[in-house]
Every structure is written in C-alpha cells, then in structure tokens.
Amino acid sequence: MKSTSSKWVLGQKVTIHPTTGDYDMVVCETPAGAQGPPPHIHNQYKEAFLVIEGELEFFVDGKIQVCKAGESMDVPPGTLHTFSNKKDQPCTWVNIHSPKGFSSFFETFGISESETNAVEKSVHPEIIHKVLATAKEYDMLIPPPSMNKS
C-alpha cells in the first residue's frame, strides 16, 4: 500500500502507512536530541516500536530502556510511557497501534513536512495546549507531572 505524505507531530516526522488490518502503522523519524510526547497511557491501544536506525531511550512503567537498531519495545495497554532521542543523530523507527484508530491523532495534529518551519510549528505552545486539552479523545491519558518520573 502507498504511504501518505509525511507530517511533523510533536517534533517527530511521521509517515502513515495505510493497512487493511486492525492496526495503524507509521514510520517515524526523531531528530537528534529530541524529546517525544509527554508520558502517557493508552487504555485500549497496544503499542509496539521497532528501531530501524539510531536509538531511542524509552521510559516505560517507571524504567528506562534503550533500544538500538533492530531492537523493539512492546507497550501493553495501561502502561505509562514515552521516549526520546538522546543521541546526536536522528532515529528512524516503526510504530504500531492496535486496534486501528490512533493514526487520527497524527492526522489531527500533524503539520505537513512541506510547510515552512514545520518542525517548530509542531511543538508550538498552541499545538501542545490542544494536545493536552484533547488527548483523552485519542485514548492518550496524560497524568499530572507528579506521576511522571521520567
């Protein structure tokens, strides 16, 4: 299946790859030194990450784990998690959410890669505020900072 165009979402370059299965699949690129989304929980979604190039540092259920190229991270529903790229090179990775539906988050908050300053726009305070205000609509529960020990 053909991929859609890429978008910048919260500082991550995201390319949605349509699927016929009950899951969403995207290929992402996290720039060097970039933080991922705020620590969050999905009650319904199972989530998997497969690092293709570079490495990501994950915070999952209170523990830090680094995944390098060829390694994966599985995040079951109800698990507090986030990630970041602490290295000086970009990281490319595949992300899967099951069941299908989370790609609407990327579509809603994504800034087309062709827009001027797309990366900066994707992390603008107005976007961050909208994400925080509507995250629950996407099964993305963001606990208060006191619960986030990342």
C-alpha atoms as a printed R data frame, in Angstrom:
    type eleno elety resid chain resno       x      y      z
1   ATOM     1    CA   MET     A     1   0.000  0.000  0.000
2   ATOM     2    CA   LYS     A     2   1.149  3.501 -0.710
3   ATOM     3    CA   SER     A     3   2.141  5.736  2.202
4   ATOM     4    CA   THR     A     4   0.662  9.166  2.728
5   ATOM     5    CA   SER     A     5   2.787 12.276  2.889
6   ATOM     6    CA   SER     A     6   4.846 12.916  5.982
7   ATOM     7    CA   LYS     A     7   3.799 15.237  8.790
8   ATOM     8    CA   TRP     A     8   5.585 16.644 11.801
9   ATOM     9    CA   VAL     A     9   3.815 15.700 15.023
10  ATOM    10    CA   LEU     A    10   5.168 16.948 18.359
11  ATOM    11    CA   GLY     A    11   8.677 17.182 16.906
12  ATOM    12    CA   GLN     A    12   8.579 13.754 15.217
13  ATOM    13    CA   LYS     A    13   8.405 13.218 11.453
14  ATOM    14    CA   VAL     A    14   5.538 10.743 10.938
15  ATOM    15    CA   THR     A    15   4.595  8.908  7.733
16  ATOM    16    CA   ILE     A    16   1.341  6.956  7.950
17  ATOM    17    CA   HIS     A    17   1.260  3.656  6.078
18  ATOM    18    CA   PRO     A    18  -2.353  2.550  5.484
19  ATOM    19    CA   THR     A    19  -3.146 -1.030  6.494
20  ATOM    20    CA   THR     A    20  -6.046 -3.416  5.926
21  ATOM    21    CA   GLY     A    21  -5.548 -4.979  9.367
22  ATOM    22    CA   ASP     A    22  -6.862 -3.836 12.739
23  ATOM    23    CA   TYR     A    23  -3.769 -1.754 13.462
24  ATOM    24    CA   ASP     A    24  -2.146  1.542 12.471
25  ATOM    25    CA   MET     A    25   1.450  1.595 11.250
26  ATOM    26    CA   VAL     A    26   3.681  4.637 10.893
27  ATOM    27    CA   VAL     A    27   7.348  5.192 10.164
28  ATOM    28    CA   CYS     A    28   8.802  7.957 12.297
29  ATOM    29    CA   GLU     A    29  11.991  9.935 12.499
30  ATOM    30    CA   THR     A    30  13.032 11.533 15.762
31  ATOM    31    CA   PRO     A    31  15.661 14.251 15.297
32  ATOM    32    CA   ALA     A    32  18.885 14.185 17.294
33  ATOM    33    CA   GLY     A    33  18.322 15.305 20.884
34  ATOM    34    CA   ALA     A    34  14.519 15.421 20.518
35  ATOM    35    CA   GLN     A    35  12.034 14.590 23.251
36  ATOM    36    CA   GLY     A    36   8.969 12.506 22.416
37  ATOM    37    CA   PRO     A    37   5.413 13.058 23.638
38  ATOM    38    CA   PRO     A    38   4.605 13.691 27.295
39  ATOM    39    CA   PRO     A    39   4.495 10.491 29.369
40  ATOM    40    CA   HIS     A    40   1.098  8.960 28.698
41  ATOM    41    CA   ILE     A    41  -1.081  5.866 28.969
42  ATOM    42    CA   HIS     A    42  -3.324  4.186 26.399
43  ATOM    43    CA   ASN     A    43  -6.139  2.193 27.983
44  ATOM    44    CA   GLN     A    44  -7.205  0.491 24.751
45  ATOM    45    CA   TYR     A    45  -4.186  0.568 22.440
46  ATOM    46    CA   LYS     A    46  -1.373 -1.940 22.378
47  ATOM    47    CA   GLU     A    47   1.732 -0.207 21.041
48  ATOM    48    CA   ALA     A    48   4.951 -1.519 19.542
49  ATOM    49    CA   PHE     A    49   8.132  0.237 18.434
50  ATOM    50    CA   LEU     A    50  10.858 -1.177 16.172
51  ATOM    51    CA   VAL     A    51  14.036  0.895 15.839
52  ATOM    52    CA   ILE     A    52  15.368  0.810 12.266
53  ATOM    53    CA   GLU     A    53  18.285  3.235 12.579
54  ATOM    54    CA   GLY     A    54  19.821  5.036 15.559
55  ATOM    55    CA   GLU     A    55  18.472  4.518 19.061
56  ATOM    56    CA   LEU     A    56  15.643  5.641 21.319
57  ATOM    57    CA   GLU     A    57  15.564  5.878 25.084
58  ATOM    58    CA   PHE     A    58  12.229  4.661 26.439
59  ATOM    59    CA   PHE     A    59  10.614  5.397 29.767
60  ATOM    60    CA   VAL     A    60   8.161  2.525 30.303
61  ATOM    61    CA   ASP     A    61   6.359  1.800 33.564
62  ATOM    62    CA   GLY     A    62   8.969  3.656 35.624
63  ATOM    63    CA   LYS     A    63  12.021  2.099 33.949
64  ATOM    64    CA   ILE     A    64  14.473  3.450 31.371
65  ATOM    65    CA   GLN     A    65  15.489  1.191 28.487
66  ATOM    66    CA   VAL     A    66  17.497  1.987 25.357
67  ATOM    67    CA   CYS     A    67  16.571  0.324 22.061
68  ATOM    68    CA   LYS     A    68  19.106  0.291 19.234
69  ATOM    69    CA   ALA     A    69  18.615 -0.550 15.563
70  ATOM    70    CA   GLY     A    70  16.934 -3.952 15.248
71  ATOM    71    CA   GLU     A    71  15.505 -3.872 18.778
72  ATOM    72    CA   SER     A    72  11.882 -3.380 19.755
73  ATOM    73    CA   MET     A    73   9.728 -2.205 22.638
74  ATOM    74    CA   ASP     A    74   6.252 -3.549 23.385
75  ATOM    75    CA   VAL     A    75   3.922 -1.357 25.446
76  ATOM    76    CA   PRO     A    76   0.726 -3.027 26.698
77  ATOM    77    CA   PRO     A    77  -2.422 -1.023 27.469
78  ATOM    78    CA   GLY     A    78  -2.391  0.788 30.818
79  ATOM    79    CA   THR     A    79   1.382  1.390 30.772
80  ATOM    80    CA   LEU     A    80   2.872  4.859 31.342
81  ATOM    81    CA   HIS     A    81   5.432  5.506 28.604
82  ATOM    82    CA   THR     A    82   7.350  7.991 26.463
83  ATOM    83    CA   PHE     A    83  10.608  8.117 24.532
84  ATOM    84    CA   SER     A    84  13.398 10.476 23.497
85  ATOM    85    CA   ASN     A    85  16.449 10.524 21.261
86  ATOM    86    CA   LYS     A    86  19.442 11.376 23.440
87  ATOM    87    CA   LYS     A    87  21.940 10.856 20.605
88  ATOM    88    CA   ASP     A    88  23.446 13.316 18.117
89  ATOM    89    CA   GLN     A    89  21.932 11.541 15.095
90  ATOM    90    CA   PRO     A    90  18.302 11.027 14.041
91  ATOM    91    CA   CYS     A    91  16.485  7.812 14.845
92  ATOM    92    CA   THR     A    92  14.120  6.056 12.415
93  ATOM    93    CA   TRP     A    93  11.543  3.671 13.819
94  ATOM    94    CA   VAL     A    94   8.279  1.883 13.081
95  ATOM    95    CA   ASN     A    95   5.317  2.392 15.411
96  ATOM    96    CA   ILE     A    96   2.206  0.199 15.521
97  ATOM    97    CA   HIS     A    97  -1.009  0.816 17.462
98  ATOM    98    CA   SER     A    98  -3.663 -1.872 17.748
99  ATOM    99    CA   PRO     A    99  -6.581 -1.718 17.346
100 ATOM   100    CA   LYS     A   100  -6.729  0.707 14.423
101 ATOM   101    CA   GLY     A   101  -7.622  4.317 15.226
102 ATOM   102    CA   PHE     A   102  -4.638  6.184 16.681
103 ATOM   103    CA   SER     A   103  -3.486  7.469 13.287
104 ATOM   104    CA   SER     A   104  -6.253 10.085 13.611
105 ATOM   105    CA   PHE     A   105  -4.070 11.734 16.300
106 ATOM   106    CA   PHE     A   106  -1.232 12.092 13.783
107 ATOM   107    CA   GLU     A   107  -3.636 13.390 11.121
108 ATOM   108    CA   THR     A   108  -5.209 15.924 13.502
109 ATOM   109    CA   PHE     A   109  -2.022 17.383 14.964
110 ATOM   110    CA   GLY     A   110   0.388 16.835 12.060
111 ATOM   111    CA   ILE     A   111   1.963 19.741 10.191
112 ATOM   112    CA   SER     A   112   2.772 18.938  6.555
113 ATOM   113    CA   GLU     A   113   6.507 18.479  6.054
114 ATOM   114    CA   SER     A   114   6.268 20.885  3.098
115 ATOM   115    CA   GLU     A   115   5.212 23.789  5.340
116 ATOM   116    CA   THR     A   116   7.878 26.320  6.250
117 ATOM   117    CA   ASN     A   117   9.138 25.725  9.823
118 ATOM   118    CA   ALA     A   118   7.002 22.567 10.140
119 ATOM   119    CA   VAL     A   119   9.127 21.125 12.961
120 ATOM   120    CA   GLU     A   120   8.862 24.295 15.039
121 ATOM   121    CA   LYS     A   121   5.129 24.604 14.344
122 ATOM   122    CA   SER     A   122   4.595 21.007 15.531
123 ATOM   123    CA   VAL     A   123   5.839 21.894 19.018
124 ATOM   124    CA   HIS     A   124   4.370 25.406 19.218
125 ATOM   125    CA   PRO     A   125   2.673 26.069 22.595
126 ATOM   126    CA   GLU     A   126  -0.719 26.356 20.862
127 ATOM   127    CA   ILE     A   127  -0.370 22.813 19.480
128 ATOM   128    CA   ILE     A   128   0.859 21.487 22.831
129 ATOM   129    CA   HIS     A   129  -2.145 23.086 24.560
130 ATOM   130    CA   LYS     A   130  -4.547 21.479 22.039
131 ATOM   131    CA   VAL     A   131  -2.904 18.072 22.521
132 ATOM   132    CA   LEU     A   132  -3.185 18.326 26.304
133 ATOM   133    CA   ALA     A   133  -6.810 19.509 26.070
134 ATOM   134    CA   THR     A   134  -7.964 16.733 23.714
135 ATOM   135    CA   ALA     A   135  -5.584 13.822 24.374
136 ATOM   136    CA   LYS     A   136  -8.303 11.728 26.076
137 ATOM   137    CA   GLU     A   137 -10.275 11.734 22.798
138 ATOM   138    CA   TYR     A   138  -7.385  9.702 21.324
139 ATOM   139    CA   ASP     A   139  -7.042  7.281 24.276
140 ATOM   140    CA   MET     A   140  -3.945  9.204 25.334
141 ATOM   141    CA   LEU     A   141  -4.149  9.810 29.073
142 ATOM   142    CA   ILE     A   142  -1.536 12.239 30.367
143 ATOM   143    CA   PRO     A   143  -1.200 12.036 34.154
144 ATOM   144    CA   PRO     A   144  -0.208 15.082 36.224
145 ATOM   145    CA   PRO     A   145   3.565 15.760 36.303
146 ATOM   146    CA   SER     A   146   3.851 14.401 39.870
147 ATOM   147    CA   MET     A   147   3.108 10.913 38.471
148 ATOM   148    CA   ASN     A   148   5.606 11.304 35.607
149 ATOM   149    CA   LYS     A   149   9.030 10.352 36.886
150 ATOM   150    CA   SER     A   150  10.790 10.480 33.504
